[in-house]
Amino acid sequence: MLVLIADKFPAPGREILARSGEVVYRPELGESDLPAAIAESGADILVVRSTVVNAAALKTSARLSLVIRAGAGVNTIDLKTASERGIFVANCPGKNAIAVAELTMGLLLALDRRIVDATQELRQGVWNKGKFGKARGIKGQTLGLIGFGDIAREVAIRARAFAMKVQCFSPRLSAEQCGQLGVTPADSLEALLRTSDVVSVHVPFSKTTKHLIGAEQLACMRPDSILLHTSRGGVVDDAALLAAVKAGKLRAGLDVFEGEPAESKAEYRGLAAEHPDIYATPHIGASTEQAESAIADEVLRIIHDYVVQGVVHHSVNLADRSARFSLVVRHLDRVGVLAGVFAALREEQVNVQGMQNIIFAGGEAGCATITFEQEPSQALLQRLRAHEAILAVELRAAPI
């Protein structure tokens, strides 16, 4: 299979891929020229980081069957079109969690001690110890985490090391789980905002999280509090945030923004240029050598297992519903046995949704598990059981 890498990717990883197949490395590609590159290369697998993969790119070639986001978020990939065309989309969750957590804490410490402004004045030849020799300190402050996935948990570990109190709001997290992880659960997002000295956002971008933090939520935050945002642009309403900062309500440390440039270097006048109480970095949260190495290793694992076993790890665009029925067929490992099973299902208009077949030691027998929504007739089951190469047939219904 041919792998097209349309973003920066470590050389050792490219060398490993090249040993078992063809690799086309085009880190300069952007959204507009990606479709032509996919068509010209005949890529079976596409690897991207921040490059936007739109509908045109996904429709340009019938060979493309897997898109891998070398990172966690997949909001830059058209999942709807990928699903319609049967293209797997996978990501590498958790591999950059430590890097983003480190930057989150770095932004917090920089804001509290005003490190950026002090450095800038020193570079201009100004020694101003009186101005910068004041800070509140973060020991004993309450950190509120919005979301509690891999990154937020790494932030919590580091915050506790600085003797901060940590609470979180995540609808999917139980009080018992919070206790095990050493954090206090907040009853609601509003409760977390009203009782935190520092709020850090760690949720993916989606229709439900767009502007999750807007003017109403920012108004709930404590005076002189800090908002940290290292998740995805659009989760925070940037205009509302700027207004709150200008009003003296809070300070902010940001790594992500609405309307970020697609290029790695571009003219940009964002929030950091609007107010000195906003510290910001250009979406570099995952950009450490350690994180890039870990992500590259995971990309290699995903590609290897897809090519060799047909397994796609971390696929994000599969249907989340469970099939109503599973047909478990233990059979002799003979040519045509499973073909006969599928033919029988087809005759009864039973649409197969999933299938797995494993072979036992010695290669004499196997076991196939086939899933579908429609219940097959008893006559079909008896027909399969009567087959000379089928050892046993069991129909299982999923619990309601």
N, C-alpha and C positions, 0 to 999 in steps of 0.2 A: 504494500500500500504506500501511496505517496502522501507525505505529510508536508503541508504548507504552514510555516510559522510566520505569522504576520505581525510580530512584535518582537521586542528584545527577548532573547532566550540564551542562557549560559552556554558557552562553547562546549563544555564537557557533555552536556545533555544532548546537544546536536550531534556530537561525535558518536554517542551511543546509539541514537536513532539511525544514523547513517550506516551502521554496521548491519542492520537488518532490513533496510529499505531506502527508498529515495527521499531526500529531504530538500525542500526549497525554502531558503531563509530570506525573507523579505521584511525586515523590521521597519522599513520606511513606509509601508502601505498604510493608507487611511481608508475611511469609509467609502469615498468616491471611487477609488481605483481597486478596491478589494474584489468586486465581482469579476472584472477582467482578469485579475491575477488567478482567481480560482479556476476560471474557464481555461486559461492558457496552460496552467500547470497540470490540470486534470486531477486536482487534489481529492483524496479520499477522506483525509482528516485535516481539520483546520485548528490551529492553536493561536489564541489571541490573549492579550492582556487588557488593554484599554481600547483597542480598535473596535469601532462599531460594526456589528455584523447585521446588516439590514435585510429586508425581504429580497432585494435584488441579488445580493450575494448568495443567499440560500437557494435561490431559484436558478442560478446560472449553470449548474451542473448536476446531472443525475448521479454522478459518482460520489459526491460529497455525502457522507453518512454520519460523521461525528464532528462536533465542534467542542473544543475544550477551552474553557476560560481558565487561564493560568492565574487563578486567584479565587476569591469567594463570590463576589457579586456578579450577577448575570443580567443586569438591567440594560447592558449595552448590546444584548443579543435578542433578536426577534424570536421569542420562544413560540409564539403562535404559528408563525410560518414554518419554523423548524418542525413543530409537531405535525402540522398538516402534510409535510413532505417526508415524514418518517425519519428525520435526522435527529440523532441523539445530541443532547447538550449536557455536558458535564462540567463540574467545577472542582476546585481543590479546597474545600472548606477547612478552616482551622490552621492551615499551614502558615498563614501570615499573622496569626493572632498575636503572637508575642511582639512582633515588630510594631503593629498598630497600637498595642497596649503601651509599649515603650514611648512612642510618640505622644500618645494621650497624656501620659504622666509628664513628659517633657514640656508640653504646652502648658500644663497646670503649673509646674514649677517656674516656668519662664514668666507667666503672667503674675504669679504671686511675688516674684523677686524683680520683675520688670527687667529681665536680663537683656532683651533685645534693645530696649531704649538705652540702657546703661552702656552696652557695647557700642552702640551707634555714636553716643556722645564721646566716649573714649577715643574712638577712631577719628573723631573730629577735633581731638586735642582738648577735650573738656573733662576735668576731674570734678565730679559733683556728688561727693559722698553724702552730703546732706539731703539731696533729692532722692537718691536711690538707696539710702541706708535705712529705709523703712519698709517693712512687709508684715503682713498679718501672720504668715506661717500656716501650714496645713495640718499640723498635728491636732487631733481632736475634732476637726471639722467633719461634717457629714457629706459623704459623696453619694449622690443618687444616680444609679445606673438605669437607663431606659433600655430595656432588652437585657437578656442575660445569656447570650450565646458564648462561643469560644473566646471572642475578644473581650467582652465585658468581664468574663471570669478571670482572665489574665490581668485586667485592670484592677479588679477587686484584690487579687493577691498582692499586687504592688502597692495599692492604696493602704492595705492593712499593715504593710511593712513600714509605711510612713505614719502609723498610728492614727489613721483616719477611721471613722465609723462609716460603714458601707450599708446602704439599702438599695433595693432594686424594685422595679416594676416590670413584670412580665406575666401576662395572663396565663401562660402555659406552665408557670413554675409554681409548685405547691409550697406551703409554709415549711413542710418537712424537708424538702429539697434545699430551700434557702438556709435552714438551720444547719444542714450537713455541710453547706458551702461557706458558712460563716457570715452570711449577710441577713439583713432584716427585710422581710417583704413589705412593700408599701401597698395599702389598700386600693389605691388608684393612682393614675398618672398625676392628677392634681395634688393629691396628698404628698407624693414624692417631691413635686416641684416646690411646694410650700414649706417643706421641712429639710431641704438640702442646701448646703452652702455651695456645693459644686454639683452640677448636673452634667452627665456625660451620655451622649446619644450613641446607641449601638444596635440599630435595627436596619434591616435591608430596605431598599426603596421599592415601593409597590404602590398600587392605586390606594390601598388602605393606609399607607404610611406617608403619602405625600402631604407635606406641611403638617405633619403630626405635631410639630412644635411651631405654632404661629403666634400671632399677637395675644390671643387669649391665654395661651399657656405661658408665654413669657411674662405676662402680667402677674402670674401666680408666683413667680420666683422671688426669693428674698432680695431685698436691696443689697447692692454690692456683691451679689453672688457671681459665679462664673459658669458659663455654658461652654462645654467642650463638645465638638462635633467632628468625628473621624469616621463616620459610616458612609453615607452616600448623599450627594447633592440632591436637594429636593425634599429631604425628610424635614429639614428646617426651612422655614420661610425666611429667606435672606433679607428681604426688604423689611419685614417685621423685626428681625434681629437687629438690623442697623438702626432702626428707629429706637429700639429699646436701649441700645448702647449709647446713642446720641443723647437720650434723655437721662443718662446717668444711672439707669436701672441696674445694669450689669456689665461685665466684661466677657469677652469670648475668645476661645482658642479653636481655630478651625483648620481642617485639612481638606475639606470638600465643600463644593459650592454649586449653586445652580448655574447652568450655562458655562461649564468649564470648557476651555479650548480643547479641541481634539488632538492638537499637535503637542509634542513634548516641550517645545519652546515657541512662545507666541506672545504678541502684545496682549496685555491683560490689565484691566484696572478693576479690581474686585473690592471686596469689603475691607481688606487690610489697608487699602489706600484711602479709605473714607474716614477712619478714626483710629487714634493711637491706642485705644483700649481693645482693639481687635488684633490679636496675634494670629498669623496664618502661615501655612506652608502649602505648596502646590501639589496636593494629592500625592504625597510621598509616604503615606503610612506603611505600606507594605514593602517599601523600597530599601531593604537591607540585604546584604549578601547572604545572611543566614536564611531569611525568608525566601529569597529567590532560589536558593539551593534546595530548600525543602519543597517549594512549589514545583521546581523542575523535576525532582525525584518523583513527585506524585503524578505529574503529567506523563512521565515515562512509564509508570506503573499502569496508568489508565490505558495508554496506547498499547502496551504489551499485552495486557489481559484482553483487550478488545480484539486485537489481531489474532491472538493464539486461542482464546477461549470463547470469544463472542460476548464477553461480559463487559458491561459499562458501569464502572464505579461512579457514584455520586451523580447519576443522571437526574436532572432537575425538571424534565418535561415529560415524565411518564404519568399516566392516569393514576390518581391516588385512590380510586375505588377498588375494592376487593371483588374478585369474581365470586359468583354465588355457588359455583360447583367446581369440584376438583375430581378428575378421573385419574386414579392411580393404577397403572398397568404394569405388572411385573411380567417380563417376557424373556424369551431366549433372544440372544443377540444375533439375529438373522436378518439378511437382506429382505426388505419388503414388509416386515412385520408392522412397523410404525406407519408405513404408507397405507397399509390396509386399515389400520385404526382411523387414520385421518379420512380415508375414503368413506368409511362407514359413518363417521360424523358428518361429512359433507352431504351424504345422501339424505340425512335426517335434518339438514339445514341448521346444524349446530355450529355456531361461529366460534372458533378457537381464539382465545385472548392471550394465552400464555402457555409455554411448554418447556419442560426441563427433562432431560434424559441422562441418567447416570449408568455407568457400567460397573459391575462388581468385579472383584479380583478374579483373575483367570479368564475373563472375557467371555464367559458362557452365558451370562444373564445380565439384564438391565432392568431399570425401573423408570418409567416415564410418568410424569405428573402433568396433566393437561387441564387447563382451566377455561371456563366459559360461563355464560350467563343463563343459557337455556338448559333445562333439565332433560337429559336424554331418556328415551323410552326404555322400559325393561326388556323389550325385544332386542334393542340394540346391544344392551349389556350382555344378554344371553348369547347373542351372536358372537361378541368378542370373546366371551369365556369359552366358547366352543372351538376357537381357533387352536390348532395343534401347537403353535409356538407361543401361545399366551398362557402364563402360569397362573395368574390371578388378576381379577378386575374388581376394584372397589370404588364406589361413588361416594364422595364426601360432600356434604352441604355445609356452607359457611354458616356460623351462628348468626342469628338475626340481631 
